[in-house]
């Protein structure tokens, strides 16, 4: 943290807090804690951020279920993110 402040002149604690919370949740769910710079933990946090962006954008198929069968980039991203998360959990 001190090195980030010296290098950039300021420090945004958001990312550190998110990584810390994700690490605690991994400890509770998987019985394993990670180093804050571990690639698996960082990829899980990035996956979570991507998931929030895709889900937060809204999807008309949520209100009209028939639309889920039509081609949609949002639906493809949603399915891809779920597959990546399932692969992460299965690996653990």
C-alpha positions as CSV (number, residue, x, y, z in Angstrom):
1,X,0.0,0.0,0.0
2,X,2.8,2.4,0.9
3,X,4.6,1.7,-2.3
4,X,1.4,2.4,-4.3
5,X,1.0,5.7,-2.6
6,X,4.6,6.7,-3.2
7,X,4.5,5.6,-6.8
8,X,1.1,7.1,-7.8
9,X,0.7,9.9,-5.2
10,X,-2.7,8.5,-4.1
11,X,-4.3,5.2,-3.2
12,X,-7.7,3.9,-4.1
13,X,-8.5,1.2,-1.5
14,X,-11.4,-0.3,-3.5
15,X,-9.4,-3.0,-5.3
16,X,-7.6,-4.1,-2.1
17,X,-10.9,-4.3,-0.2
18,X,-12.5,-6.3,-2.9
19,X,-9.6,-8.7,-3.0
20,X,-9.6,-9.0,0.8
21,X,-13.3,-9.8,0.9
22,X,-13.0,-12.3,-1.9
23,X,-10.1,-14.0,0.0
24,X,-12.3,-14.3,3.1
25,X,-15.2,-15.7,1.1
26,X,-12.8,-18.2,-0.6
27,X,-11.6,-19.2,2.9
28,X,-15.1,-19.8,4.1
29,X,-16.4,-21.6,0.9
30,X,-13.3,-23.5,-0.2
31,X,-11.2,-23.8,3.0
32,X,-8.4,-22.1,1.2
33,X,-7.0,-18.5,1.4
34,X,-4.8,-17.0,-1.3
35,X,-2.0,-14.5,-1.4
36,X,-3.4,-11.1,-2.5
37,X,-1.4,-11.3,-5.8
38,X,-2.3,-14.9,-6.6
39,X,-3.4,-15.3,-10.2
40,X,-6.4,-17.5,-9.2
41,X,-7.8,-15.0,-6.7
42,X,-7.2,-12.1,-9.1
43,X,-8.9,-13.9,-12.0
44,X,-11.9,-14.7,-9.7
45,X,-12.2,-11.0,-8.7
46,X,-12.0,-10.1,-12.4
47,X,-14.6,-12.7,-13.3
48,X,-16.9,-11.3,-10.6
49,X,-16.4,-7.8,-12.0
50,X,-17.2,-9.0,-15.5
51,X,-20.3,-10.8,-14.2
52,X,-21.6,-7.7,-12.5
53,X,-21.1,-5.7,-15.7
54,X,-23.0,-8.3,-17.9
55,X,-25.8,-8.8,-15.4
56,X,-26.1,-5.2,-14.5
57,X,-26.6,-4.1,-18.1
58,X,-30.0,-5.8,-18.1
59,X,-31.3,-8.4,-20.5
60,X,-34.7,-8.4,-22.2
61,X,-34.7,-12.2,-21.9
62,X,-35.2,-11.7,-18.2
63,X,-38.7,-10.3,-18.9
64,X,-39.5,-12.1,-22.1
65,X,-38.2,-15.7,-21.7
66,X,-38.7,-16.5,-25.4
67,X,-35.9,-14.0,-26.3
68,X,-33.3,-16.3,-24.7
69,X,-33.3,-18.5,-27.8
70,X,-32.4,-15.6,-30.1
71,X,-28.8,-14.7,-30.8
72,X,-27.5,-12.3,-28.2
73,X,-24.0,-11.2,-27.3
74,X,-25.1,-10.5,-23.7
75,X,-26.4,-14.1,-23.3
76,X,-23.2,-15.5,-24.8
77,X,-21.1,-13.5,-22.3
78,X,-23.4,-14.6,-19.5
79,X,-23.0,-18.3,-20.4
80,X,-19.3,-17.9,-20.9
81,X,-18.8,-16.3,-17.5
82,X,-20.9,-19.1,-15.8
83,X,-18.8,-21.7,-17.5
84,X,-15.6,-20.0,-16.4
85,X,-16.9,-19.9,-12.8
86,X,-18.0,-23.5,-12.8
87,X,-14.5,-24.5,-14.1
88,X,-12.9,-22.5,-11.3
89,X,-15.0,-24.2,-8.6
90,X,-14.5,-27.6,-10.1
91,X,-10.7,-27.1,-10.1
92,X,-10.8,-26.4,-6.4
